[in-house]
Amino acid sequence: MNVAALPVAPMTTDAMPGGLLDAIECAIQTRGLRLHYGDVPALDGVDLDVPRHRVTALIGPSGCGKSSLLRCFNRLNDEIAECRVEGQVRVLDVDAYAPDVVLPDLRRRVGMVFQRPNPFPMPVLENVAFGLRLAGIRSRSEIEARVEAALRAAALWEEVRDRLERSALELSAGQQQRLVIARAIAVEPEVLLMDEPASMLDPISTLKFEELLVTLRAHYTVLLVTHNMQQAARVADYTAYMHGGRILEFDATERLFTNPRLRQTEDYITGKFLA
Ligand SMILES: Nc1ncnc2c1ncn2[C@@H]1O[C@H](COP(=O)(O)OP(=O)(O)OP(=O)(O)O)[C@@H](O)[C@H]1O
């Protein structure tokens, strides 16, 4: 894969208004990204720039390829038999599909949170410490300090500080999702990929989660897949509308929701879209 050909400043594509990201550094860039499962195409030439230290929402109808795209950025698609990826994928200034990429390093820099909270069946503390121990950190005091910092960053510390030794499975779904975010944050990633992370949460947990997203932006680049238009409008700086394996429109969230350039985008965000 030839990422040397990628320009430093983002190219303007049909999906993106000229000049929008000129002054903004990008954490992720793709050009002509195609993905097939066997003979079935799922991504059909994705050109996307994900601005650094911003929240970018990825919206679009079911089956348009949002999760497939997200999984290219930490190479989770590698685990799927018959999945084939072509095109340019540049993540944190590295060609993510270069032969010399060390997957555990890439996945440490690019954390992922899934739809269903997936804490490990072990104590709260050990969940968050898991990646730190894998990284070879042995000092108990360092582990405890970093666990506390990650739980604070995930807005969960006050709720679990007295139950660090209790099983994570005893937490509510909303708490489990924030625990999983703490686990991802503990190893200090630079990008957080989130695949419908709030879809299983009740309104109060969703609110806490959305507040958390806004604070995370100071330190992380967040790419958020969501079916919830209000959520995208509330938390995302930028929004990409995806359809049929391509990014059809990308813009500042407020502009995309108030003045979309394409009829298809408008139909989707106003609920008129029919598959
Ligand atoms: N592991 C897989 N094996 C084969 N086909 C797959 C696999 N995962 C996804 N697909 C197909 O790829 C296409 C894109 O799926 P993907 O899950 O990326 O879409 P999505 O936009 O995330 O959908 P949703 O919003 O419903 O989660 C779909 O046609 C889907 O059936």
The ligand as an SDF file (V2000), in Angstrom:
LIG
                    3D

 31 33  0  0  0  0  0  0  0  0999 V2000
  -18.1120  -10.6150    9.1010 N   0  0  0  0  0  0  0  0  0  0  0  0
  -18.8130  -10.3730    7.9910 C   0  0  0  0  0  0  0  0  0  0  0  0
  -18.8750  -11.3070    7.0100 N   0  0  0  0  0  0  0  0  0  0  0  0
  -19.5600  -11.0660    5.8640 C   0  0  0  0  0  0  0  0  0  0  0  0
  -20.2200   -9.9120    5.6080 N   0  0  0  0  0  0  0  0  0  0  0  0
  -20.1950   -8.9470    6.5420 C   0  0  0  0  0  0  0  0  0  0  0  0
  -19.4910   -9.1250    7.7680 C   0  0  0  0  0  0  0  0  0  0  0  0
  -19.6250   -7.9920    8.5080 N   0  0  0  0  0  0  0  0  0  0  0  0
  -20.3870   -7.1490    7.7590 C   0  0  0  0  0  0  0  0  0  0  0  0
  -20.7230   -7.7230    6.5860 N   0  0  0  0  0  0  0  0  0  0  0  0
  -21.5410   -7.1140    5.5180 C   0  0  0  0  0  0  0  0  0  0  0  0
  -20.9120   -5.8920    5.1310 O   0  0  0  0  0  0  0  0  0  0  0  0
  -21.8730   -4.8780    4.9100 C   0  0  0  0  0  0  0  0  0  0  0  0
  -21.5750   -3.7100    5.8450 C   0  0  0  0  0  0  0  0  0  0  0  0
  -21.7900   -4.1320    7.1780 O   0  0  0  0  0  0  0  0  0  0  0  0
  -21.4100   -3.2240    8.4240 P   0  0  0  0  0  0  0  0  0  0  0  0
  -21.6540   -4.0230    9.6680 O   0  0  0  0  0  0  0  0  0  0  0  0
  -20.0750   -2.6440    8.2340 O   0  0  0  0  0  0  0  0  0  0  0  0
  -22.5130   -2.0450    8.2750 O   0  0  0  0  0  0  0  0  0  0  0  0
  -23.0260   -0.9940    9.3560 P   0  0  0  0  0  0  0  0  0  0  0  0
  -23.2500    0.2810    8.6210 O   0  0  0  0  0  0  0  0  0  0  0  0
  -22.1040   -0.9500   10.5150 O   0  0  0  0  0  0  0  0  0  0  0  0
  -24.4150   -1.6280    9.7880 O   0  0  0  0  0  0  0  0  0  0  0  0
  -25.2700   -1.4430   11.1450 P   0  0  0  0  0  0  0  0  0  0  0  0
  -25.6080    0.0190   11.2460 O   0  0  0  0  0  0  0  0  0  0  0  0
  -26.4830   -2.2930   10.9290 O   0  0  0  0  0  0  0  0  0  0  0  0
  -24.4210   -1.9300   12.2960 O   0  0  0  0  0  0  0  0  0  0  0  0
  -23.2290   -5.5100    5.1580 C   0  0  0  0  0  0  0  0  0  0  0  0
  -23.7630   -5.8940    3.9290 O   0  0  0  0  0  0  0  0  0  0  0  0
  -22.9210   -6.7090    6.0190 C   0  0  0  0  0  0  0  0  0  0  0  0
  -23.8490   -7.7620    5.7950 O   0  0  0  0  0  0  0  0  0  0  0  0
  1  2  1  0
  2  3  1  0
  2  7  2  0
  3  4  2  0
  4  5  1  0
  5  6  2  0
  6  7  1  0
  6 10  1  0
  7  8  1  0
  8  9  2  0
  9 10  1  0
 10 11  1  0
 11 12  1  0
 11 30  1  0
 12 13  1  0
 13 14  1  0
 13 28  1  0
 14 15  1  0
 15 16  1  0
 16 17  2  0
 16 18  1  0
 16 19  1  0
 19 20  1  0
 20 21  2  0
 20 22  1  0
 20 23  1  0
 23 24  1  0
 24 25  2  0
 24 26  1  0
 24 27  1  0
 28 29  1  0
 28 30  1  0
 30 31  1  0
M  END
$$$$
